[in-house]
Amino acid sequence: MTGGNGGELPTQMAAMVLTGHGGTEKLVYRTDVATPVPGPGQVLVQVTATAKNNTDRKAREGLYPTQDKNEVTSFQMGGEATLTFPRIQGADVVGRVIAVGEGVNKGRLGERGLLDFNLYPDARRTINLAPDYYGHGCDGGYADFIAVPSDQFHCIDNPELADAQLATMGMCSYQTALHMLTSARVKAGERILVTGASGGVGTALIQLCRIMGAVPYALSQADKADALLKLGAEAVLDRHTMQGFTDRVLAATGGHPIDAVMDLVGGESTNLFIDTMITDMTSRNDYPRLSIAGASGGNLSEILWTKIYLYQVQLFGVSHGTREEADQLIEWIRTEDLKPVLHAAFKLSELHLAEKYFVNRGSNYLGKIVIVPDTQWAEHGAPFALESAQ
Ligand SMILES: NC(=O)c1ccc[n+]([C@@H]2O[C@H](COP(=O)([O-])OP(=O)(O)OC[C@H]3O[C@@H](n4cnc5c(N)ncnc54)[C@H](OP(=O)(O)O)[C@@H]3O)[C@@H](O)[C@H]2O)c1
């Protein structure tokens, strides 16, 4: 295959291949994987950075379970499991167009861009009923090259935004965050509780609240408070002291109930999060709303249905978002309304280390880890290596 510069592209590439459900031993670094060939309407991207998501680990471990905690399963929105092995994970891909498939304008060659990670089930722009994604239902960006639909690889050429920084703003976190907010009809001036606030989705939620004119209150850990306040949080609540939580929230809001909760934590805490919205129903202007897109704190919650229906709490389950929301986010990245929150970069061949670091992350961790192919490391990874993480 010939690249955009007329040179022959390698027929084999390096990739981190997931060989089955399990621990990091299931991730195998190979240098003899066939380089994908772009089909009609596709571009071939030379990957320079791919952001890590919590979902990579959960998909690898088979943690989309039923109530049986020991069951190993994959999510299967479209009716059957699309995660088959071997699989190359990695959803939020940045790179450069190096070849184009039939029907794609050659003018795209050389473009730097960000992939919209969705495998959309259909062409509808405002609804996405069976979410699946690159790195799950088909191969993703933990590789030297990836072939993707040209209309989902969005050119972003802001010169001061490094490739690794751009990858942190990928759709897995940001589109999910935006869909949490739009589902719950979040409006300017509303007070929003963001749980799991220091992670990929949480840091996206804080920024998006501010763009929409809403006021985010972050639930995190005390030693991340300064960074979260700088990012846009109005106040930061320590998740290690949940006793008297509602009173602490009311003290932070000046006595106003929370308008909507964006919950990434779940488990037994969600009951307390709902309480922050129902303290004074007559002072509210809209129903209490709870968007849920994650369960970092546990998959089972005990909540009284009487609380849900008597207080008219509206629940929104959120997974991914829509084409329209992806376009909006790309625009906010181009206009630099959104800022990257990059913790550190790791080499692709050292993804095992990144996975372990992610699970055992320390108190200074905020935002995203980015994985950079070894061939691109010097230019795109080394400036953001762990030693230089802030
Ligand atoms: N629905 C979707 O399509 C979708 C998309 C992306 C992510 N997700 C899910 O959303 C959740 C967040 O994703 P993410 O990528 O932002 O993950 P992340 O980067 O790992 O962040 C999660 C944050 O939650 C907090 N946390 C972790 N364990 C906790 C616990 N036991 N109790 C309370 N807080 C805890 C931590 O923040 P602090 O230490 O600061 O509290 C952590 O930074 C995950 O469950 C992920 O699987 C879902």
The ligand as a Gaussian input file, in Angstrom:
#p B3LYP/6-31G(d) Opt

LIG

0 1
 N      -21.487000       5.040000      30.041000
 C      -20.429000       5.157000      29.248000
 O      -20.517000       5.084000      28.045000
 C      -19.132000       5.435000      29.884000
 C      -18.138000       6.096000      29.190000
 C      -16.983000       6.385000      29.869000
 C      -16.863000       5.987000      31.190000
 N      -17.843000       5.308000      31.803000
 C      -17.778000       4.879000      33.197000
 O      -17.814000       6.057000      34.009000
 C      -17.001000       5.889000      35.168000
 C      -15.946000       6.976000      35.159000
 O      -15.129000       6.806000      34.008000
 P      -13.750000       7.561000      33.910000
 O      -13.151000       7.195000      32.598000
 O      -13.928000       8.985000      34.261000
 O      -12.972000       6.800000      35.059000
 P      -11.748000       7.276000      35.902000
 O      -10.886000       8.168000      35.073000
 O      -11.215000       6.025000      36.470000
 O      -12.385000       8.172000      37.048000
 C      -13.260000       7.666000      38.004000
 C      -13.131000       8.514000      39.254000
 O      -14.059000       8.022000      40.211000
 C      -13.520000       8.179000      41.514000
 N      -13.629000       6.904000      42.196000
 C      -12.950000       5.774000      41.943000
 N      -13.328000       4.802000      42.791000
 C      -14.266000       5.348000      43.589000
 C      -15.041000       4.859000      44.675000
 N      -14.925000       3.606000      45.108000
 N      -15.912000       5.694000      45.264000
 C      -16.040000       6.944000      44.846000
 N      -15.318000       7.480000      43.834000
 C      -14.455000       6.677000      43.207000
 C      -12.076000       8.601000      41.365000
 O      -12.010000      10.009000      41.601000
 P      -11.581000      10.626000      43.019000
 O      -10.451000       9.798000      43.524000
 O      -11.209000      12.004000      42.715000
 O      -12.808000      10.539000      43.863000
 C      -11.762000       8.388000      39.902000
 O      -10.874000       9.357000      39.388000
 C      -16.419000       4.470000      35.074000
 O      -17.253000       3.616000      35.829000
 C      -16.494000       4.155000      33.578000
 O      -16.563000       2.780000      33.342000
 C      -18.980000       5.040000      31.182000

